[in-house]
Amino acid sequence: MSPDRLSPFRPASGDNLGMVATYLWNVAICRELCTSPGMLEVALGNSVHSTLGAHFNRDGWYDQLNLLQGRELIGVEKAKGFVVRAKHPVIPLRVVAALTFGFWTSGLDKAHGNLIWSPPPPAQRVLIPQGFPHAPAH
């Protein structure tokens, strides 16, 4: 376990055993309550992140001008704030990990999907199959 993974679970006393126990308790609760939705969120986020990162040739694709709108921009700022409050450097993988399931799904709706997933040629109709290779063509 990395210190970055465990540090949010450290009790005020700084006790290492308490930190590990709290982490394992959290894992058990999450396993019971969130396994399937959590895995879906991670898979969806990772797929979108890797596809758009490759397309824009930058891991911080979410800072691309005119790509995200309204609530997505707010979601990115909230994620960055979460990383800052956790006293970690604001790097793309931490920002992506802090984004919510709602952020990922809103990027796929009609209002934003065409802007994000149907860019001008030559990339047009390439991003969906790259990000979701098993999705139906329609």
C-alpha positions in Angstrom: 0.0 0.0 0.0 1.3 3.4 -0.9 1.4 6.3 1.6 -0.8 8.3 -0.8 -3.5 5.5 -0.6 -3.4 5.1 3.2 -2.8 8.7 4.4 -6.5 9.8 4.2 -7.3 7.0 6.7 -4.8 8.1 9.3 -6.6 8.9 12.6 -5.8 12.2 14.4 -3.6 10.3 16.8 -1.3 9.4 13.8 -1.5 5.7 14.8 -0.3 3.4 11.9 -2.3 0.4 13.1 -5.5 2.6 13.3 -4.8 3.9 9.8 -4.6 0.4 8.3 -7.6 -0.8 10.3 -9.7 2.1 9.1 -8.6 1.5 5.5 -9.5 -2.2 5.7 -12.9 -1.3 7.3 -13.5 1.1 4.4 -12.6 -1.5 1.9 -15.0 -4.0 3.4 -17.8 -1.5 3.4 -17.1 -0.5 -0.2 -16.9 -4.1 -1.3 -20.3 -4.7 0.1 -21.9 -1.5 -1.2 -20.1 -0.2 -4.2 -18.2 -2.9 -6.1 -20.1 -2.9 -9.3 -20.8 0.8 -9.6 -17.3 1.6 -8.4 -15.7 -0.6 -11.1 -18.0 0.8 -13.7 -16.9 4.3 -12.7 -13.2 3.5 -12.8 -13.5 1.7 -16.1 -15.5 4.5 -17.7 -13.3 7.2 -16.4 -10.1 5.4 -17.4 -11.4 4.7 -20.9 -12.5 8.4 -21.4 -9.2 9.6 -19.9 -6.9 7.5 -22.0 -8.9 8.1 -25.2 -9.1 11.9 -24.8 -5.5 12.1 -23.5 -4.2 10.3 -26.6 -6.4 12.4 -28.9 -5.3 15.8 -27.5 -1.8 14.5 -26.8 -1.9 15.6 -23.2 -2.9 13.9 -19.9 -4.6 17.1 -18.8 -7.1 17.0 -21.7 -9.8 18.4 -19.4 -8.0 21.8 -19.6 -8.4 21.8 -23.4 -10.1 25.1 -24.4 -13.7 24.9 -25.5 -13.9 21.2 -24.7 -15.9 21.1 -21.5 -18.8 23.3 -20.5 -20.7 24.4 -17.5 -21.1 21.6 -15.0 -18.1 19.7 -16.4 -15.8 22.7 -15.8 -17.2 23.0 -12.3 -16.6 19.2 -11.8 -12.9 19.6 -12.8 -12.4 22.5 -10.5 -14.0 20.6 -7.6 -11.8 17.6 -8.3 -8.7 19.8 -8.4 -9.8 21.4 -5.1 -10.2 18.0 -3.6 -6.6 17.1 -4.6 -5.3 20.4 -3.1 -7.2 19.8 0.1 -5.7 16.4 0.4 -2.3 18.1 0.1 -1.3 16.3 -3.1 0.2 17.8 -6.2 -2.5 18.5 -8.8 -1.5 16.1 -11.5 -3.8 14.6 -14.2 -4.2 11.1 -12.6 -5.2 12.5 -9.3 -7.7 14.9 -10.9 -9.2 12.1 -13.0 -9.5 9.9 -9.9 -11.3 12.7 -8.1 -13.9 13.2 -10.8 -17.3 11.9 -10.1 -19.4 9.3 -12.0 -21.7 12.1 -13.0 -18.9 13.9 -14.7 -18.1 10.9 -16.8 -21.7 10.3 -17.8 -22.4 13.9 -18.6 -19.6 13.9 -21.1 -21.5 11.2 -23.0 -24.9 12.9 -23.2 -26.2 14.5 -26.3 -25.5 18.1 -25.2 -21.8 17.4 -24.8 -21.2 14.1 -26.6 -21.0 15.5 -30.1 -18.5 18.2 -29.1 -16.3 15.7 -27.3 -16.7 12.5 -29.3 -17.4 13.8 -32.8 -14.5 16.2 -33.5 -13.8 17.4 -37.0 -12.1 15.1 -39.4 -9.8 13.2 -39.4 -10.7 12.1 -35.8 -14.4 12.1 -36.5 -16.0 8.7 -35.6 -12.7 7.4 -34.3 -12.9 8.3 -30.7 -16.0 6.3 -29.8 -14.5 3.0 -31.1 -11.2 3.8 -29.4 -12.8 4.6 -26.1 -15.5 1.9 -26.2 -14.3 -0.8 -28.6 -17.2 -3.2 -27.8 -20.0 -0.6 -28.1 -22.6 -1.1 -30.8 -21.9 1.0 -33.9 -25.2 2.9 -33.5 
